[in-house]
Amino acid sequence: MIDRTFVIPLNQNMPGGFQPRQFHQPLMRVWGIPDSKVVPALLLLHLALGPLLVFAPALAVLHVGAVSLLGVWWSALSPRTDHVVWICAYITGAEVMWRMADAPIFWEYGKYSVIAFLLLTMIRTGRFNGAFLPFLFFALLLPSSILPTVNMGTEDLRKQISFNLSGPLALAVCTWFFWQVTFSVEQLQRMFLALICPIVSIASIVLFGILASSKLSFNNSSNFATSGGYGPNQVSAILGLGALAAFLWIFNKSVPRALKITLLVTALFLLVQSALTFSRGGLYAAGVSAILASLYLIRDRRLRAQFALGAVAIFILVNFLVLPQLDQFTTGALSKRFSDTRMSGRDKIIMEDLEVFNDHPLFGVGPGQARLYRQGHNKSAAHTEFSRLLAEHGVFGLAALLLMMGLALRHFRKAQTPQAKAVVVALTVWSFLIMASVAMRTVSPAFLFGLGAATFIFAEQNGARSSSEL
């Protein structure tokens, strides 16, 4: 029986084990300022921050540097592990923002920084439990990495392996780390705040671009002009994630009404900006995840009436105010886009990946090589992680995929209460849907999947002792 705690006490002796203690008072309450005032202030600050990073490159450099230094400091020296989770959640939300601002970082920085900070924390604290299954998942993907060495240069090989395997590595590390972690309600809310803040900055960049554009046109495809000039798929996905985090935060009895209103407005703002990208994946992933989480939230009779009232209010607001205005703004293109059920070519890529798997079933064709073997016209990088695993890693990729499904089931079975199951379902389903639509181009699906491995303690569990069984 291993008692797992999220916070390492201030008097912990390093290295070695640690004595579990109760979670410290939430940071904002220690300062004597209620969440209902601090959270809106932080969100407004990040609302202004987004456009500033785009138009002031030096500020973008300072922002990346400050976040990185905090990550190194907290993972190497801080006695509180929650600091590390805050910074990793912030990086998860900020990764797309930094790309939009052309920050001077390498493409996979978000993934490797999260990997580094979590590994450093585990090494420093001596927490190594639960590593076998996550790293078996990653190890299964390594044999096929030898194949491309035959006909690829060293630099191209490095880029393809880094681009395609950094995501699975991040998933393995995040799952390993969070398997040993227990979240209280307050800790989960602080983590959600760290995740949402930079996503609000992304939404402000998108909004500023829309307001500043003199020529906006809408058709039945993803729109770069309404995505801040960046990839609509990734922008839509991360905006949807921010709305989902706000949704999960709202439905807790400890959240004051004023803060719930702030979170509701934030969620609607993010969903509107996600919809205007005309990339459907982000909105669908957030919606499906929220609906499935709701099936567990309504099992808690304390939340049932609150949820019903909230659902009715949101339906009325969205159906009779938001959607008509958006449809009018887009001259009817928005409703046409979201009523279109076609898969934008992903179905063709998936079918061609399956043909590649059928022709190379043992080891696949190697990381990043499936695009060269497709018979169709589409030679782009994989959009669906699941078909990529099969085409590029063969039966080893199939085994890794089945193991990932098994890990997701293990995470769900570990959740003990309706609210905990709602959180795990939302995090896991969102990560799977994003992997199905944009693969693992960012760290977000890996971080969310790994986060689902944690133990979530809600009010009815206070004082309960949690343990892990590997």
Buried (B, 14 or more C-beta within 10 A) or exposed (E): EEEBBBBBBEEBEEEEEBEBEEBBEBBBEEEEEBBBEBBBEBBEEBBEBBBBBBEEEEBBBEBBEEBBEBBBEBBEEBBBBBBBBBBBBBBBBBBBBBBBBEBEBEBBBBBBBBBBBBBBBBEBBEBEBBBEBBBBBBEBBBBBBEBBEEEBEEEEBEBBBBBBBBBBBBBBBBBBBBBBBBBBBBBBBBBBBBBBBBBBBBBBBBBBBBEEEEEBEBEEEBBBBBBBBBBBBBBBBBBBBBBBBBBBBBBBEEBEEBBBEBBBEBBBBBBBBBBBBBBBBBBBBBBBBBEBBBEBBBBBEEBEEBBEEBEEEBEEEBEEEBBEEBBEBBEEBBEBBBEEEEBBEBEBBBEBBEBBBEEBEEBBBBBBBBBEBBEEEEEEBBBBBBBBBBBBBBBBBBBBBEBBEEBBEBBBEBBBBBBBBBBBBBBBBBBBBBBBBBBBBBBBBBBBBBBBBBBBBBBEBEEEEBEBEE
